[in-house]
Amino acid sequence: MEVGRADPRRRGRSASPLVQLAGRVRTVEVGRAGTLMDMLRQRTDGIGLGRGDPDLPTPDHIVAAGQDALARGLTRYTPLPGLPELRQAVADKLRRDNGIEADPDTEVVITTGTQEAVFVALCALLDTGDEILLADPYYNSYATMLHYLGAALVAVPTSAADGFQIDPDEFERRITPRTKAIALLTPNNPTGAVYPRDRLQGIARVAERHGLYVISDELYETVVFEGRPFSIASMPGMRDRTITINGFSKAYSMTGWRVGYLAGPRAAVDALVTLRHTLTICAPTMSQHAAVAALRGPQACLGERLAIYRARRDFTLARLAEAGIPCVPPQGTFYVFVDIRPSGLSSEEFAFTLMEREGVFVYPGGYFGRRGEGFERISLVVREPELGEAIERMARVMRRPRRA
């Protein structure tokens, strides 16, 4: 500052108030799950069943591939769509496991986690005011993303009585001139429902009749306890109107590696590459090399993990039944959607009461849409002794939901 010139900051004037943040962030509805997580961290006896973060370790051969990439100095940007060898591995996997033909050069994109894949797909398909149909209950990040885009989530109700299965007729009844797409999560987070072929065929016919895209989020496809999952993109007429999304976080316990992928028609994929470059340029390079090892390496780990989750699911269902706590048995994922309506509490009230009194973190079902209200999502990401203890504590709250 020049000598003798007054500092304008010292003139005694009050600072002008800051301009408000953008409406897209000021008006977003945020649940209080973060508060529950903070409360859990303060409990030495706490049990966390709220997050979808597998406790099983990343398989050794995948870790070794990531470490090798680092040791060889493979830490620079990859091509914008992702490593060619990873895109080829994804295309081979889709052909082998899902019956989907995708050109690795023009129809596959590697993303920084599956969450980014969902966001760029929504960005590519929806303008402000457009609508997308999504079964309720739904993974709540979809609602937040759509809010940021100024697009509308049209919730299609499902029911516990029907195992939270989708009804194609319910989807069709909610189509308007603003409807652009249908989003499917199968196996479903949070309910654990796996949509069978006949219901997916019904959705495919609806999409074809009305000229709609389909976003098929198949992140939990390797955790299916009954039957097998189907990819809607493999059905006649659906390849060119479906964006299939998947990743490595749940199958291979790679949540922190941040790598996923999507496959779809070339016109959409071209737009998606530019969108995702704007966000993160590319997924972490060492993670992409690790993902190649995940797809190309031994697959016995998938069966081993499924067996562990199946045992935990069966244990949890048995203990819930013994405690008299109803639930909808999941067909897939590592979640159980527990019915706490007999307690008389809302899902948020129950979750906070359980956390405050018993130190157990569960995720309020009401945060997953209107049809999730009255339920809690519990994650099978701890061992059976902890699951049993958590259910005992939950039963105490069910018996005495309110303080005397």
N, C-alpha and C positions, 0 to 999 in steps of 0.2 A: 504494500500500500504506500502511496506517496506521502511524504511528511507533510503535516498540516491539513490533510484532507480528512474530513470526518468519516468515520466508519458508519455507513448507513444502517448497520445492524445495531448501532448504539443510540439511535435517535429516540428511543422510547416508544416507538410505534409497535403495536402488536402485530405479529406476523399474520399474513393473510391465511385464511383457512385453506387447507388442501382441497383441490378438486376431488370430488367423490370418485371412488373406483368405478370401473365399468359395471354396468348393470348385470352383465353375464356372471360376474363373480359375487356381486353384492346380493343377488337374489337367489343364488343356488341354495337348495335345501340340503343341509348337512345333518346327518344323524349324530348321535352321541357315542358312537362306537369308540372313538378316540379316547373319550373320557373313561370308558370301561377299561380300555387297555392301560391307561395311566393308573387306574385303581388297582389293576392286577399287578403291575410292577411294584406296588407298595406292599403287597402281601407276600410274606415268606412262605405261606401255606397255599398260595394261589394255584389254580389249575386253569390253564388257558385252552378253551375249546371253541374259540371264536374265529380264528383266522384259518384261511385255506393254505397254510404253509406246511408242507409235509415234513415230518420229523425224521423220515428215513434219509440217509445220506445219498448224495450223488454217487452213482456207481464208479468204481475205481478207474475203469478204462476211459470214462468220460473226463474225469479229473485229470488223468495223465495226458490226455490229448490237449486239454487247455493249458496245462503246465508246459508241454512240449512247444506249443505255439508261442508262449511267452519266452521260453529259452531260445527259440530260433528268431526272436525279434519280430514276430508277426503281430505287430501292434499298430499298424497304420490302417487308414481307411480301406475298406473293401469296395468293390463295385457297388453302385447304388442299389441294385436289386438284391445284393448279397453275393457271397462266394459262389462261383459257378459250381464247384463240387457239392456244396450244400444244396443248391437249388436242384441239382440232378438227383441227389439223395432224396429230397422231398418228393420230386416227381415220381421216382421209383417207389417210394413208400405209398403215395396216393394210388398208384396203379395197383400195387400188390395188395394193400389192405383195404382200400376204399372203393376200388373200381372206377377211379377218376383218372382220365387222361389229361395231363397238363404239360405243355411245352415248358421245360425248365428255363429257356431263354426269354420267353415272352409272357408266360402265364403264372409265374411263381415269384413271390417277393419275400425276402427275409426281413423280419421286423424286430424292433427292440421290445421283445415280449409280445404276448398275445393281446394285451390291453391296447398297445399301439395299433395292432392290426385291426382291432374293432373300431378304434377311433378314425383311422384313415378310411376305412370302408364306409363308415357313416358319413364322413366328410365328402367322399366321392359321390355318394348316391343322393344325398338330401340337401335341398335348398331350405332357406328360412320358410317356415310354415308348412313344410312337407310332413307327412306322417309315416310312421313305421309301426307295424303290428308286432307285439311281443307278448308272450304268455305271462300271465301274472299268477304266482310270484316270479320275479325276474332278478337277475344279477344287477345290483343297484348302480353299478358304474355306468350302465347303459343310460339310465335316467339322467345322470350328471352330464355325460357327453352330449346327449340330445339337447339338454338345456343350454349348454354352451353354443350349440349350433343354431339355436332358435327353431329347432324342429320339434315335432310332437310325438311323444310316446303314447300309442293307443294300446292300453292294457286289455288283453283278452283273458277273461277269467277262466281259471281252472279250479278244481275242487279236490279236497282231500278224499272225498268219497269215491272219486274216480282216479285216485292215485296221482293227482295233478297232471293227468294226461291232456294233451291238446285235442281240440275238436275243430277240424277244418271248417265246419259250418259256422262256428262262432267267429273264426277269423273272417270268413267271407261276409258275414253280416256287418262287420265294422269297416269295410272298405268304403272309402269316399273318393271323390276326384283328387284329393290331396295325397292319397296313399301311394307311396313309391316302393315300399319294400316290406318284407316279412323277416324278422329275426328269429332264429331258432337256437336254443342251447340244449344240446342233447349229447351225453347225459346232462341233466339240468342241475345247475347251481341256482337256488339252494335246495330244491326238493329231492334230488336224486332220481327223478323220473327219467326213463329211457324211452324215447318215442319209437314205437314199432313201425314196420314198413308200411302197413296199411294207412296209418295216420299221416305219415310223411307223403305217401302217394296222394292223399287227399289235399295236403298243402300244395304239392306240386301242381295239381290240377287247378287249384285256386290261383296260384301264381301265373300259370299259363293263360287262364281265362282273362285275367285282368292286367296282363303285361307287367308283372311285378318282379323285381329282383328278390333274391333270398340271401340273407347272410346266415351261414350255418357255422355256429361256434361249437367245435367238437373237441375242446381241450381235455375233457375227461374220458375220451373214448377207450382208453386202456383200463379204466376202472369200471367194469361192468360185471355185475354178479349174476344176472339172469338174461339169457338170450345173447344177442350180439347187436352192436350199434349199426345203423345204416346211414350212409351219406346221401343226402338228397341230390347232390350233384351227379351221382351215378345213375339216377333215374332218367328215363327217356325224356328228352326235351329240356332238361334242367342244367346241362353243363354250361350253356352260354348265358344263363341268368342267375347263376349261383356263385357267391364268393365263399369259399370254404376256408375257415380259420382254425389253426391248431398251433401247437407249440410243444415245449419240452418241460415246462414247469412242474406239472403234476405227474406225468408218466415217469420222468427220470429225476424227480426232485431237484429241478434246476431253477427254482423261483428267482434266486439272486443272480443267475447268469444273464437274464434278460435277453432271451432270444425266442422268437416265434416265427410263424409264417402264414401266408395266405396264398390261395390259388384261385384264379377266376378268368373270365374272358379277357382277351388282350386289351380291348378298349378301356376296360375298367382298370386293369393292372397298370397300363401306361400312366393313367392319371394318379394312381396310388403311389407310384415310385416318386413322382415329384412331391406329393404331399408328405410322404414319410421322410424324404430328404430334408424338407423344411423343419421337421421336428428333431430328428436325431442323426441325420446323415446316414449312419449305418448302425446295425447292431454291433456290440463289442466284438472285435475281430477274434480274440481268443475264444469267446463263447461260440462263435460260428464254427470254429474248428472243433470245439468240443461237441457241438451238435452233429457234425458229420460223423464223429465217433459214436454218438448215441444211435443214429440211424443205421450206420454201417457195421457197428460192432455187435457183440453178443446181445441177444434179446431175452435171455433167461431171466434177467432182472425184472422184466415186466410181469412174468408169471409169479415170481417170488413176491413182488410187491402186492399184486392182486390178492395172493393168498393171505398176506398179513392184513390187508384192509378187510377182506372177507371175514377173517377170524374176529377182527375188532367189531365189525358190523354185527355179526351174529351174537357176540358177547354183549354188546350194547343193547340189542333188541331184547335179549333174554333178561338182562338186568332191569331194563325199563318195564318189561312186563311184570316182573316180580314186584317192582315198586308201584305198580298200578298207574304208570304214566303212559298215556297213549302216544302213538306216533304213526307216521306213514312209512312203512319199511322201504328203504331206498333200493332201487334196481341198479344203481351205479353211483359213482363219485365216492368221496370219503366223508359225506355228510349224512346226518339224520335230522329230519325236520320233526321236532318234538311238539306235541300238542299240549299247550299249557292253559287252554281255555277253562278247564275245570277249576283252576286257581282263582278265577275271577279277576285277574290282573291283566293289563295290557301287556304286550310282548316287551315293551320298554320297561314298564314297571317291574315285571318279573325279572328281567335281566339285571336291573340295578339292585333289586332286593336280593337276588342270589349273589351278586358280587359283594354287596355290603355285609350281608350276614354270613355268607359261606365261602367267599373268596373264589367263586367259579365264574369264569368269563364265557358267556354264550352270546350269540349274535341275534339281536331281536328280529323276529320274522317280519314285523311291520316295516322294517327298513327295506324289505324286498318287494314292497307293493301292498295294495289293500288286501289281497288274498293271502298274504303272509302274516297278517295280524292274527294274534292268538297262538303263534308258533315261535319256537326258538330253533335256530340252526346250530347244531353241535358238530364239531369237526373231530374225526377219528385220527387225530394227529398226536396222540399220546398213547402210552402203553395201557394194557388192560387194567392193571391195578389202579392207575390214576382215573381211567374211565369209570371203574366201579365206584371209587370214592366220590367222584363228581356226581354220579347219579344218586348216590345216597344223600349227598348234600342237596341236590335238586329235589329229592323226595321230601326232605324236611320242609322246604319252602312250599311245596305243593300242599302239604298237610296244614301248614300254618302260614298262609301267604301274607298276612298282615300282622304287624306288631300288635301285641296285646296293649 
